[in-house]
């Protein structure tokens, strides 16, 4: 979760680190966070589309392993900024770059608990009607509008 928990708006994204549209939404979400400030909290849930993105699940594991060391958002940024480079070696390189304990990271990315967490994100998404990425929810309601450009920011401002 990024932002103040008491924010009036919650933006939830189901995403895939290897999805090019999610790379575009990464920029859109950054714009939303800057524009909305304390009025928004952002939550990211993993929805790796492994049939078409073979490195997406491992990237999600890397992000969740980083979260265990309070570095989720740093890893999240690196993964989206380097979508074409998500091999195991590169994931370890990103972990080193953000200062993770590498022994712990190596253990955590193999953890059944993290695999189960990602599986739970996927299940949650499927139950909520997610069929592709990115999929957004605002205060629990699926958002099917335009999230590109300033579309999402305008919609969120109207909700306030």
C-alpha positions in Angstrom: 0.0 0.0 0.0 1.3 3.4 -1.0 -0.2 6.5 0.6 -2.1 7.3 3.7 -4.5 4.5 4.8 -7.2 7.0 5.7 -7.3 8.4 2.1 -10.8 8.8 0.8 -9.9 7.0 -2.5 -8.3 3.6 -2.8 -6.9 2.7 -6.2 -6.2 -1.0 -6.6 -4.4 -2.5 -9.6 -4.1 -6.1 -10.6 -1.0 -6.2 -12.7 1.8 -8.2 -14.3 5.4 -7.0 -14.3 6.0 -8.2 -17.9 2.8 -6.8 -19.4 3.5 -3.8 -21.7 0.1 -2.3 -20.9 1.0 -2.5 -17.2 4.2 -0.7 -18.0 2.0 2.1 -19.4 -0.3 2.0 -16.4 2.8 2.2 -14.2 3.3 5.7 -15.6 -0.4 6.6 -15.3 -0.4 5.4 -11.6 2.6 7.6 -10.9 0.8 10.5 -12.4 -2.3 9.7 -10.2 -0.2 9.5 -7.0 1.5 12.9 -7.8 -1.7 14.6 -8.7 -3.9 13.2 -5.9 -1.4 13.3 -3.0 -3.0 12.5 0.3 -6.4 11.8 -1.3 -5.4 8.4 -2.7 -3.9 5.2 -1.5 -2.5 2.8 -4.1 -2.5 -1.0 -3.8 -0.9 -3.4 -6.2 -1.9 -7.0 -6.5 -0.1 -9.6 -8.5 -1.8 -11.1 -11.5 1.0 -12.7 -13.6 -0.2 -13.9 -16.9 2.3 -16.8 -17.1 0.9 -18.2 -20.4 2.2 -15.2 -22.2 4.7 -13.7 -19.8 7.1 -16.4 -18.6 9.0 -14.2 -16.3 6.0 -12.5 -14.6 5.6 -14.9 -11.7 9.3 -14.8 -10.8 9.2 -11.0 -10.9 6.2 -11.0 -8.6 8.1 -13.3 -6.2 11.0 -10.8 -6.3 8.7 -7.9 -5.4 7.1 -9.9 -2.6 10.5 -11.0 -1.3 11.6 -7.4 -1.3 8.4 -6.5 0.6 9.6 -8.8 3.4 12.6 -6.4 3.8 10.4 -3.3 3.4 11.6 -2.6 -0.1 8.5 -3.5 -2.1 8.1 -0.2 -3.9 11.8 0.1 -4.7 11.6 -3.4 -6.4 8.2 -2.6 -8.0 9.8 0.5 -9.6 12.8 -1.4 -10.9 10.7 -4.2 -12.3 8.5 -1.8 -14.3 11.4 0.3 -15.4 13.2 -2.8 -16.7 10.3 -5.0 -18.0 12.4 -6.5 -20.8 15.0 -7.7 -18.3 13.4 -10.0 -15.7 15.6 -13.1 -15.8 16.6 -14.7 -12.5 20.1 -13.0 -12.7 18.5 -9.6 -13.3 16.1 -10.0 -10.4 19.0 -10.8 -8.1 20.9 -7.7 -9.5 17.9 -5.5 -8.7 17.8 -7.0 -5.2 21.4 -6.0 -4.7 20.8 -2.6 -6.2 18.2 -1.8 -3.6 20.3 -3.1 -0.7 18.5 -6.3 0.2 20.0 -9.0 2.3 20.9 -11.4 -0.5 20.8 -14.6 1.5 17.4 -13.8 2.8 16.2 -12.7 -0.7 17.4 -16.0 -2.2 15.5 -18.0 0.4 12.4 -15.8 0.3 11.9 -16.1 -3.5 11.6 -19.8 -3.1 9.2 -19.6 -0.2 5.9 -21.4 -0.4 4.4 -18.6 1.6 5.2 -16.1 -1.1 4.1 -18.4 -3.9 0.8 -18.8 -1.9 0.5 -15.1 -1.5 0.7 -14.5 -5.3 -1.7 -17.4 -5.9 -4.1 -15.7 -3.5 -3.8 -12.4 -5.4 -4.6 -14.3 -8.6 -7.6 -16.0 -7.0 -8.8 -12.7 -5.6 -8.6 -11.2 -9.0 -10.4 -14.0 -10.7 -13.2 -13.8 -8.1 -13.4 -10.0 -8.7 -13.7 -10.4 -12.5 -10.1 -9.8 -13.6 -9.5 -11.3 -17.0 -6.4 -9.3 -18.1 -4.0 -6.7 -17.0 -4.0 -4.0 -15.9 -7.3 -4.0 -14.2 -8.2 -1.2 -11.8 -10.7 -0.9 -8.9 -11.6 2.3 -7.2 -13.0 2.0 -3.7 -13.9 -1.6 -4.5 -15.7 -0.9 -7.8 -14.2 -2.0 -11.1 -13.0 0.9 -13.2 -13.6 0.3 -16.9 -12.9 3.9 -18.0 -9.9 5.5 -19.7 -6.8 5.2 -17.4 -4.4 6.7 -20.0 -3.3 10.2 -20.2 -5.2 12.3 -17.6 -8.4 10.2 -17.8 -7.9 8.4 -14.5 -6.8 11.6 -12.6 -9.9 13.4 -13.9 -12.2 10.6 -12.9 -10.7 10.4 -9.4 -11.0 14.2 -8.9 -14.7 13.9 -9.9 -15.2 11.3 -7.2 -13.9 13.7 -4.5 
